Amino acid sequence: MIQSPCNKICTLNSNNICIGCGRSRAEIGGWSQFPDQEKAQVVKRAKARLETMGAAKAPAKARS
């Protein structure tokens, strides 16, 4: 059984991606119906999205 990546920060950004777990609106809605193989893929995609979103939010380093 694959655990949901939900961390109770349920807010969608302008691309309909949850800023808390990284899942799309469709992935959130379909989670309970997905087989474990699909859930594993969703978790992988969500993690990659969060990493990309984090990089986009990271402030630029000041030059010395």
N, C-alpha and C positions, 0 to 999 in steps of 0.2 A: 504494500500500500504506500503510495506516494503522498506525503503531507503537502497541503496547500502552502504556497509561499506567502500567503497573506500575513501581514504584520500589523493589521488594524490601522494603517495609514491609507485610508481609502479615498484617494483624490485622483481624478483623471486629469491629465494635462491636455493641451490643445490637440494632441494627436490621439486622444482616447487611450492613453497608456497610464496605468496607475503609477503614481510617483512613489508609492510605498513598496509594491512588490514587483513592478515591471511588466505585469500582464496586460494584454489588451482587453478592451471591453468584452469582445467575443470569447476570449480565453477565460475570463472571470465567469461569464454567464454559462459557459459550457463545461466548466471544471468537473462538476459532479457526474457528468455523463461520459467523460473521457476515460478510456482504458488507461492503465498505468503507463504503457509505452508512450501514449500521447501526452500524459501528464509530465513525464520525464522530459520530453521535448519542450513543452511549455516552460518548465522550470529553467531549462538551459537558455531558451530564447529570452526569458524574463531577466535572467541574470546578466546577459549580454546587454540588454536594453538599459538596465540600471547602471552598468558600467559606462555606457555611452552617455547617458543622461548626467551622470556624475562628472564626467570629463567636460561636458558642455557647461556645467554649473561652476566648475572650479575657477576661482579667480586667477588671473594672470599673475605670474610671479614678478615682483618688482625687480628692476635691474639695479645693481649696486654701482 
